[in-house]
Each structure stands twice: as structure tokens, then as C-alpha cells.
Amino acid sequence: MVIGKDIAETLFPRVEPLGKVVRLNGGLYEVIGVFEHDSGLFIGASVDQFAVIPLSDFHKNNPDVRELAIAFTAARNSDIETAKDEVREAMRRRRHVPLKAPDDFEFISPDFLSALWNQLTGALAILTGIISSIGLLVGGIGVMNIMLISVTERTGEIGVRKAIGARRADIRVQFLLEAVMLTFTGGLIGITLGAAIAFTVRHLLPSVPAQVSYLWVGLGVAMSVGVGIFFGYYPANRAANLDPIVCLRYE
């Protein structure tokens, strides 16, 4: 039997596992090798939890199992299609498949897995975009409502500022800056939380390449500022167009 690193460290924490005897499903096996450490893919099982026994012995103890999967690794920089053709030819000879008969086996190749992965990530990207758009819309409406309340509560202040010479543009810029600072702060909090999650995932699951992209950080900041400008313009423009006499009389 060849066992994984985790199994070796669990069964033989302080001794050399080679040559030792282990029991699997009632059968005794001699350990002849230990796999190198492998972190695996995402949170799935890795070679560290594998125990490999001879195929003939497996068939002897499990006669009801009819399916068999064989993994082939092509040489680095080799052509995948050529490697698949060579494997197909060897499998047809081994299984005595007639010349014009279809294959009685099937392939699961890396391009199939990559295509499946691209489909999954594409669907996730669309779903994430929809959810993010709804979140931006709800958040923007919330910012606009907050700024409208702020304009209402500070009507007297607006009147005083206009009475001492503030122009409409000055009032508009003031409230726009407040809206931008509000959304910019929210964006920074979100980016910080995202970076913390990426850091945690990277340390808990080393096989997942979670990292913070400066490009997306910049886009996130720009989007936060854009939301503040877009949804903050109406309250700011409303404040700028208020009549100073009406503002001074407001209680």
C-alpha cells in the first residue's frame, strides 16, 4: 500500500512508516511508499488522505465494482490532443475494440474541466453583478434619502450661508462632497472587509489563490465615489436652489 502524508503522520507519528503493516477493510497491507504532501483543490480531498492498493486485490475484494478510472498525465509542453489520441489508441487495443466500433470508454480531459469551470464562474459573475447592482441601487437610494434629510435639517444653515454670499455652486459642492465622503467611507469599509476575508481564506485554504487586486480596489473606490456623485446630486441641487428668504424663515 502507498499512503498519503496525513495518514502516515496519523498512524506513525514518530516512526518510519515504510515496511509497517496496516489494516484496510479487514485486509493486511505493507506500506511501501508515502505520497508527497499535496494541498488538494479547494476544500476537497487531496492525496494526503489517499491509500492506494493493487488493482488486482481491489477487484478481488470488490467484484461488484464495474467502473474503473485511470488518470494519465501528459508531459510538460506536450500537445493535449496528441496525448489523448495516443491514450485512446492504447485503450482500444487493450480493450479489443473493433476498428470501426465506437469507444466503450469515455474521456474527462482538462479542457472539459476548464470549460465547466468557465461556465460556473461566468454564471457566478453574472449573479454577482446582478446582486451588486441591486445593492448599489438600494445603497444609492439610502444615501439620497440621508442627504435629503440633511438638507431639510440644515435649511437654516443654507439660508445663512446664502445671506453672507455663498453661491449656488458653493452649496451644491458642499452637499456633493458630503455625499461622496459618505459613500467613499462605506467603500473603504467594504474593501477592508474583503481584504480581511481574502487574508483569512488564503491562510485557512492555501490551495485557494485568494488575493486583493489593486485594480479592483481602485474600481471599487471609483464606483463608491460615482454612487455618491450620482445619488447625491439631486439633494445637493435641491439645496442649492432653495430661496434664502424661505430658508431664514424655516424653523
LINGI-V25287 format. One record per backbone hydrogen bond with DSSP energy under -1.0 kcal/mol. CO is the residue of the C=O (numbers start at 0). NH is the residue of the N-H. E is the energy in kcal/mol with one decimal. If there is no record, write none. Layout:
BEGIN
co={CO/CO}
nh={NH/NH}
e={E/E}
END
This chain:
BEGIN
co={0/1/2/3/4/5/6/7/16/19/21/23/26/28/30/32/40/45/46/47/49/51/53/54/55/56/57/61/74/78/79/80/81/82/83/84/85/86/87/88/89/90/91/108/109/110/111/112/113/114/115/116/117/118/119/120/121/122/123/124/125/126/127/128/129/130/131/132/133/134/135/136/137/138/139/140/141/142/143/144/145/146/147/148/149/151/153/154/155/156/157/158/159/160/161/166/167/168/169/170/171/172/173/174/175/176/177/178/179/180/181/182/183/184/185/186/187/188/189/190/191/192/193/194/195/196/197/198/199/200/204/207/212/213/214/215/216/217/218/219/220/221/222/223/224/225/226/227/231/232/233/234/235/236/238/242/243/244}
nh={31/51/34/7/8/9/10/11/19/30/28/26/23/21/18/2/43/48/49/6/3/1/57/58/59/60/61/64/77/82/83/84/85/86/87/88/89/90/91/92/93/94/96/112/113/114/115/116/117/118/119/120/121/122/123/124/125/126/127/128/129/130/131/132/133/134/135/136/137/138/139/140/141/142/143/144/145/146/147/148/149/150/151/152/153/154/157/158/159/160/161/162/163/165/164/170/171/172/173/174/175/176/177/178/179/180/181/182/183/184/185/186/187/188/189/190/191/192/193/194/195/196/197/198/199/200/201/202/203/204/207/209/216/217/218/219/220/221/222/223/224/225/226/227/228/229/230/231/235/236/237/238/239/240/241/246/247/248}
e={-2.7/-3.2/-2.5/-2.3/-2.4/-1.9/-2.8/-2.6/-2.2/-3.1/-3.0/-2.2/-2.9/-3.0/-3.1/-2.1/-2.2/-1.8/-1.9/-1.4/-2.0/-2.2/-1.9/-2.5/-1.8/-1.9/-1.7/-1.3/-1.8/-2.1/-2.5/-2.3/-2.1/-2.3/-2.8/-2.4/-2.2/-2.7/-2.5/-2.0/-2.4/-2.3/-2.4/-1.8/-3.0/-2.3/-2.5/-2.5/-2.6/-2.2/-2.3/-2.9/-2.4/-2.4/-2.5/-2.4/-2.3/-2.6/-2.9/-2.4/-2.3/-2.5/-2.8/-2.4/-2.3/-2.5/-2.8/-2.5/-2.7/-2.8/-2.9/-2.4/-2.1/-2.4/-2.5/-2.3/-2.3/-2.4/-2.3/-2.3/-2.2/-2.5/-2.2/-2.6/-1.5/-1.1/-2.3/-2.2/-2.3/-2.5/-2.4/-2.2/-1.5/-2.7/-1.3/-1.9/-2.8/-2.7/-2.1/-2.1/-2.3/-2.6/-1.7/-2.1/-2.7/-2.7/-1.9/-2.3/-2.9/-2.2/-1.7/-2.5/-2.2/-2.1/-2.2/-2.6/-2.4/-2.3/-2.5/-2.5/-2.1/-2.3/-2.5/-2.4/-2.2/-2.8/-2.5/-1.4/-2.4/-3.1/-2.1/-2.6/-2.0/-2.4/-2.4/-2.4/-2.3/-2.6/-2.6/-2.2/-2.4/-2.6/-2.4/-2.0/-2.3/-2.8/-2.5/-1.2/-1.9/-3.2/-2.4/-2.2/-2.1/-1.5/-1.0/-2.4/-2.3/-1.4}
END
